[in-house]
Amino acid sequence: MVALMMSGCREGIRDEEIKADLTMKAKEDLNFAGVQFYVENAQVTLSGSCPTLKSRALLIQKIKAIHVVDTIINNLEIAPVVLTTTFGLKQDVDSILSKYPTVTALVTDSIVVIKGKVKDQEHGKLLRSLGELSDQVRADQLERSL
């Protein structure tokens, strides 16, 4: 039982480390500009858009280079990605979410929509942190867990 609990703790820490690594890569690589990502049990789930097949392939290649990633679920579409004035807000939101591996956000016109799972005791802290960036934060499908 103790080993199982320790394994669960390591999974959570590993997920947070993967999410932090992805967040850093997203700040350095424009291929991540239209992409949302979350991590659970060393599985990275991608959604959003990449402008070309090549940009999607490069993005996936970077994620595969993270040796602790077990699986990548690719829900990315090939579609135009337009960098607007909210791109900086998206990067700031991603920085906050680096501590919350199972939460993702869509930022459009200064509106931040978040969804995913967060520990019950971290729910308020997450919303306050995001609220400091934008007064238009919606918690769609944000599940609380233990």
C-alpha positions as CSV (number, residue, x, y, z in Angstrom):
1,M,0.0,0.0,0.0
2,V,2.8,2.4,0.9
3,A,4.6,1.6,-2.3
4,L,1.5,2.3,-4.3
5,M,1.1,5.7,-2.6
6,M,4.7,6.5,-3.3
7,S,4.3,5.5,-6.9
8,G,1.3,7.9,-7.2
9,C,3.4,10.7,-5.7
10,R,6.2,10.1,-8.2
11,E,3.7,10.1,-11.1
12,G,2.4,13.5,-10.0
13,I,5.8,14.9,-9.6
14,R,6.9,13.5,-13.0
15,D,3.7,14.9,-14.6
16,E,4.5,18.3,-13.2
17,E,8.1,18.1,-14.4
18,I,6.9,17.2,-17.9
19,K,4.4,20.0,-17.9
20,A,7.1,22.5,-16.8
21,D,9.4,21.2,-19.6
22,L,6.6,21.6,-22.2
23,T,5.9,25.1,-20.9
24,M,9.5,26.1,-21.4
25,K,9.6,24.6,-24.9
26,A,6.3,26.5,-25.7
27,K,8.0,29.8,-24.8
28,E,10.9,29.1,-27.1
29,D,9.2,27.5,-30.1
30,L,6.4,29.1,-32.1
31,N,5.2,25.7,-33.2
32,F,3.5,25.6,-29.8
33,A,1.6,28.9,-30.4
34,G,-1.8,27.3,-31.2
35,V,-1.4,24.3,-29.0
36,Q,-2.9,23.4,-25.6
37,F,-1.4,20.5,-23.7
38,Y,-1.9,18.6,-20.5
39,V,-0.1,15.7,-18.8
40,E,-1.5,12.8,-16.8
41,N,0.4,9.6,-15.9
42,A,3.3,10.6,-18.2
43,Q,0.9,10.8,-21.1
44,V,0.8,14.1,-23.0
45,T,-2.4,15.1,-24.7
46,L,-2.2,17.8,-27.4
47,S,-5.1,19.8,-28.8
48,G,-5.3,22.9,-30.9
49,S,-3.7,23.8,-34.2
50,C,-0.4,23.7,-36.0
51,P,0.0,25.7,-39.3
52,T,1.7,22.9,-41.2
53,L,2.4,19.2,-41.1
54,K,6.1,20.0,-40.7
55,S,5.5,22.2,-37.7
56,R,3.3,19.5,-36.1
57,A,6.1,16.9,-36.7
58,L,8.7,19.2,-35.2
59,L,6.6,19.8,-32.1
60,I,5.9,16.1,-31.6
61,Q,9.6,15.3,-32.1
62,K,10.5,17.8,-29.3
63,I,8.0,16.1,-27.0
64,K,9.3,12.7,-27.8
65,A,12.7,13.9,-26.8
66,I,11.5,14.2,-23.2
67,H,12.6,10.8,-22.0
68,V,10.0,10.3,-19.3
69,V,7.0,10.9,-21.7
70,D,5.3,7.5,-22.2
71,T,2.6,8.4,-24.7
72,I,1.6,11.3,-26.9
73,I,-2.1,11.7,-27.8
74,N,-2.1,13.9,-30.9
75,N,-5.4,15.7,-31.3
76,L,-3.8,18.6,-33.3
77,E,-5.4,20.0,-36.5
78,I,-3.6,21.5,-39.4
79,A,-5.0,25.0,-39.5
80,P,-3.8,28.6,-39.6
81,V,-2.4,29.9,-36.4
82,V,-2.6,33.7,-36.0
83,L,-0.5,35.4,-33.4
84,T,-2.5,38.2,-31.8
85,T,-2.0,40.5,-28.9
86,T,-3.2,37.7,-26.6
87,F,-0.2,35.5,-27.4
88,G,1.7,37.0,-24.4
89,L,-1.3,36.3,-22.2
90,K,-1.3,32.6,-23.4
91,Q,2.3,32.3,-22.5
92,D,1.7,33.8,-19.0
93,V,-1.3,31.4,-18.5
94,D,0.8,28.5,-19.6
95,S,3.5,29.5,-17.1
96,I,0.9,29.4,-14.3
97,L,-0.5,26.1,-15.5
98,S,3.0,24.5,-15.5
99,K,2.3,23.6,-11.8
100,Y,-1.1,22.0,-12.8
101,P,-0.3,19.2,-15.3
102,T,-3.9,18.1,-15.8
103,V,-5.2,21.6,-16.6
104,T,-5.3,23.3,-20.0
105,A,-6.4,26.7,-21.1
106,L,-7.7,28.2,-24.3
107,V,-7.0,32.0,-24.5
108,T,-9.0,34.0,-27.0
109,D,-9.6,37.7,-27.0
110,S,-8.3,38.1,-23.4
111,I,-10.7,35.4,-22.2
112,V,-9.1,32.4,-20.5
113,V,-11.1,29.2,-20.5
114,I,-9.7,26.4,-18.3
115,K,-10.6,22.8,-18.1
116,G,-9.1,19.7,-16.5
117,K,-8.6,18.3,-13.0
118,V,-7.1,20.1,-10.0
119,K,-6.7,19.1,-6.4
120,D,-9.4,20.6,-4.3
121,Q,-7.0,22.6,-2.1
122,E,-5.4,24.1,-5.2
123,H,-8.6,25.2,-7.0
124,G,-8.9,28.7,-5.4
125,K,-5.1,29.4,-5.8
126,L,-5.3,28.5,-9.5
127,L,-8.3,30.8,-10.1
128,R,-6.7,33.7,-8.2
129,S,-3.4,33.4,-10.1
130,L,-5.3,33.4,-13.4
131,G,-7.5,36.2,-12.3
132,E,-4.5,38.4,-11.8
133,L,-3.8,38.0,-15.5
134,S,-7.3,38.4,-16.9
135,D,-10.5,39.3,-15.3
136,Q,-12.3,37.1,-17.8
137,V,-11.5,33.6,-16.5
138,R,-14.0,30.8,-17.0
139,A,-13.5,27.4,-15.3
140,D,-15.2,25.1,-17.8
141,Q,-15.1,21.4,-16.9
142,L,-12.5,22.0,-14.1
143,E,-12.9,19.0,-11.9
144,R,-11.8,19.0,-8.3
145,S,-10.1,15.9,-7.0
146,L,-8.3,14.8,-3.9
